[in-house]
């Protein structure tokens, strides 16, 4: 369980990234922080592995104050996936995946065995083991990033816009695989994105943020789509523009259209 | 050519001496430059002054340095140590900027990733920052290498024998072939050093070549 207790973050120069933020992320759930860029969602994520220290307030993992933990040791115990994979360009795929276990003192052979196993888990061909990141496609890099995060089997996974840099088709594939993976592994995941559709797809719990990391609404995707808390949420999830409200087409009742008359799909008989 | 044939032994001996004198300044200059260049990179307020001072060092004429150093360090003017220390100073003068640029060239995302996965500060420096700065460091070291190999010849003016001896001796005795041999052999040594450094770079940083070829492939598209 991850708890944010009245957390604030001021940057030098007076910019307030996060203002009195409180949230509990239950163990084994995937919580998505959604908001437009600059709303403070990445700052919140980085507080969990002490890449950012809150100016005031506390972050706790399983009841323990993070300020009591050694930052380096803490980071090794948490999986971190970032945009474009965040791979080290001078290490091969297998060495990238083995990075965390090597840092934790696991032998090279054992780390590599585990890394090879993880390549299978995230759907990477074992031929890619000796390639360098720049020889991989965006989607493959992202899979390596996920494998690296899972290397030490951490309880917590932090995902910072992990699929932001890949094309829509690959993104959908990766999102579905993340769901499969999460169904099997049951990690406590904090997932940051600005893509509402991504949030609707992967979230157990959605937290919609506006500037200063102010929580505008929190709930399941169903809660949010059926009862947006205010105009900000309605507009942010696209409900205000009418493309979340669907009805049968007047021309063909099997076809579903949005309020603008744009075809969105068909109803299954 | 006849002169060369008659003096093969001398040329070989001077070439070896030249190589032996060139290696310590390249290695020591390179090593010393890493902390200095890193400081210049890490602390932007010092950057200007550090690079300024280091730049001025390079403008000191080598003969003046040969005279200035002995009283400072307490070794005789006519000694190999005098030449080596002077050349280390020139190496540092060239290399510090490359080191600073090398660290600045590292992608911030890679560094953040390294911190996020749990590299401690020292581990991150030696296992991530230094290797990623590597290609720029190597480029700097190649300049240092060529510069050092050519500057070693000046040592002959303080009695330290190298291929430079062929210049002064050839000049005094008006043997053109001897002077030309000195020039050619200095170039050959510089070339061999450069090829070795390139090979070392390829062996240690195979990934850096990939990055370049990919860049070129992208430009071509």
HADDOCK unambig.tbl for C-alpha pairs under 7 A between the chains (distance, minus, plus):
assign (segid A and resid 72 and name CA) (segid B and resid 118 and name CA) 5.01 0.50 0.50
assign (segid A and resid 72 and name CA) (segid B and resid 119 and name CA) 6.67 0.50 0.50
assign (segid A and resid 72 and name CA) (segid B and resid 120 and name CA) 5.91 0.50 0.50
assign (segid A and resid 73 and name CA) (segid B and resid 118 and name CA) 6.73 0.50 0.50
assign (segid A and resid 75 and name CA) (segid B and resid 116 and name CA) 6.00 0.50 0.50
assign (segid A and resid 75 and name CA) (segid B and resid 117 and name CA) 5.80 0.50 0.50
assign (segid A and resid 75 and name CA) (segid B and resid 118 and name CA) 4.91 0.50 0.50
assign (segid A and resid 76 and name CA) (segid B and resid 117 and name CA) 5.74 0.50 0.50
assign (segid A and resid 76 and name CA) (segid B and resid 118 and name CA) 4.78 0.50 0.50
assign (segid A and resid 80 and name CA) (segid B and resid 116 and name CA) 6.61 0.50 0.50
assign (segid A and resid 80 and name CA) (segid B and resid 117 and name CA) 6.62 0.50 0.50
assign (segid A and resid 86 and name CA) (segid B and resid 109 and name CA) 6.43 0.50 0.50
assign (segid A and resid 86 and name CA) (segid B and resid 110 and name CA) 5.97 0.50 0.50
assign (segid A and resid 86 and name CA) (segid B and resid 113 and name CA) 5.35 0.50 0.50
assign (segid A and resid 87 and name CA) (segid B and resid 110 and name CA) 6.71 0.50 0.50
assign (segid A and resid 88 and name CA) (segid B and resid 110 and name CA) 5.90 0.50 0.50
assign (segid A and resid 90 and name CA) (segid B and resid 132 and name CA) 6.84 0.50 0.50
assign (segid A and resid 90 and name CA) (segid B and resid 207 and name CA) 5.61 0.50 0.50
assign (segid A and resid 100 and name CA) (segid B and resid 117 and name CA) 6.29 0.50 0.50
assign (segid A and resid 100 and name CA) (segid B and resid 118 and name CA) 6.98 0.50 0.50
assign (segid A and resid 132 and name CA) (segid B and resid 207 and name CA) 6.71 0.50 0.50
assign (segid A and resid 134 and name CA) (segid B and resid 211 and name CA) 6.77 0.50 0.50
